[in-house]
Amino acid sequence: MFYFITKGMGEHTHADGTTHTHADGTTHTHADGTTHTHEENEHAEDQFNIKKEIMLKQRLTSEARLRLNNVKMVKPEFANMVENYLLGLTSQGRVTGQITDDQLKQILLSVQQPKKDFKINRI
C-alpha cells in the first residue's frame, strides 16, 4: 500500500485517497468522505460488549456462566467465538429458556476444532 506523509507527525494519505492521523486524535477519513475516530469505534465496541454480557446473563444459568468464564481465562479467543455463536442463536430465536451447563458443554464440544491426531509408525 502506498502512502504519502502529509501535515503532522503520524498523518499520511493513502493512494486511494484515505487519510489517517495517528496521533492522539486518531481520525480516519475515507475516500467516500466518511470520518471515524477511534473513540467512536471504542464506544460502539463497549456498547456491543455490554449488550453481549446482558444477553449471556439472561440466557446462561449460573453454572454455565461460570464454565464459560473459566474457558475465557484459558482460551479467550475460543470463548469469544462461543459467545458470538450464542448471540447468533439468540438473535435467530433458536434459544428458548436458559442454557444449562450440560447444554453449554455440548455447544463447546461441537464448536471446538478437532485435535489433530498424529500416528507414528516405526520402520
C-alpha positions in Angstrom: 0.0 0.0 0.0 1.3 3.4 -0.9 1.0 6.4 1.3 2.3 10.0 1.4 3.4 11.8 4.6 1.4 15.0 4.9 1.0 17.7 7.6 2.0 16.4 11.0 3.6 13.6 12.7 1.8 10.3 12.1 -0.6 11.6 9.4 -0.5 10.1 6.0 -2.7 9.8 2.9 -3.0 6.6 1.0 -3.1 6.3 -2.8 -6.8 5.6 -2.6 -7.5 9.0 -1.0 -7.9 7.9 2.6 -6.2 10.0 5.2 -5.2 8.6 8.6 -4.0 10.6 11.5 -2.2 8.5 14.1 -1.7 10.9 16.9 -3.9 11.2 20.0 -6.7 12.3 17.6 -6.6 9.2 15.5 -9.0 10.2 12.8 -9.7 8.1 9.6 -11.1 9.9 6.6 -12.1 7.6 3.8 -12.4 8.2 0.1 -16.2 8.3 0.4 -15.9 11.3 2.8 -16.8 9.4 6.0 -14.7 10.1 9.0 -14.3 7.9 12.0 -12.4 8.3 15.3 -11.1 5.5 17.4 -13.1 6.9 20.3 -16.3 6.3 18.4 -15.2 2.8 17.5 -14.3 2.1 21.1 -17.7 3.4 22.3 -19.5 1.2 19.8 -17.4 -1.8 20.9 -18.1 -1.1 24.5 -21.8 -0.9 23.8 -21.7 -4.2 22.0 -19.8 -5.9 24.8 -22.4 -4.6 27.4 -25.3 -6.0 25.3 -23.4 -9.3 24.9 -22.9 -9.5 28.7 -26.5 -8.8 29.4 -27.6 -11.4 26.9 -25.3 -14.0 28.4 -26.5 -13.3 31.9 -30.1 -13.8 30.7 -29.5 -16.9 28.6 -27.0 -18.9 30.7 -27.5 -20.5 34.0 -25.0 -19.5 36.7 -23.2 -22.8 36.3 -22.9 -22.3 32.5 -21.7 -18.7 33.0 -19.1 -20.0 35.4 -17.9 -22.6 32.9 -17.8 -20.0 30.1 -15.8 -17.6 32.3 -13.3 -20.5 33.1 -12.9 -21.2 29.4 -12.4 -17.5 28.8 -9.5 -17.4 31.2 -7.8 -20.3 29.4 -8.8 -19.7 25.8 -10.2 -16.2 25.4 -10.5 -16.4 21.6 -12.4 -19.7 21.8 -14.7 -18.3 24.5 -15.3 -15.2 22.3 -16.2 -17.4 19.4 -18.7 -19.4 21.6 -20.2 -16.1 22.9 -20.7 -14.9 19.4 -22.3 -18.2 18.4 -24.7 -18.0 21.4 -25.5 -14.4 20.3 -26.3 -15.6 16.8 -28.6 -18.4 18.2 -30.4 -15.9 20.4 -30.9 -13.4 17.6 -32.3 -16.1 15.4 -34.7 -17.1 18.1 -33.3 -20.6 18.3 -32.7 -20.4 22.1 -35.7 -20.8 24.3 -35.2 -20.5 28.0 -31.8 -20.7 29.7 -28.8 -22.7 28.5 -27.7 -25.2 31.2 -24.2 -26.3 32.0 -24.7 -29.6 30.2 -26.1 -27.8 27.1 -23.1 -25.4 27.1 -20.7 -28.5 27.4 -22.3 -29.8 24.2 -22.0 -26.5 22.5 -18.3 -26.2 23.5 -17.7 -29.7 22.1 -19.5 -29.0 18.9 -17.7 -25.7 18.3 -14.3 -26.9 19.3 -11.9 -27.7 16.4 -11.0 -31.3 16.3 -7.5 -32.0 17.6 -5.1 -33.4 15.0 -4.0 -36.9 16.0 -0.6 -37.9 14.8 0.3 -41.6 14.5 4.0 -42.5 14.3 4.8 -45.8 12.5 8.2 -47.3 13.3 10.0 -48.9 10.5 
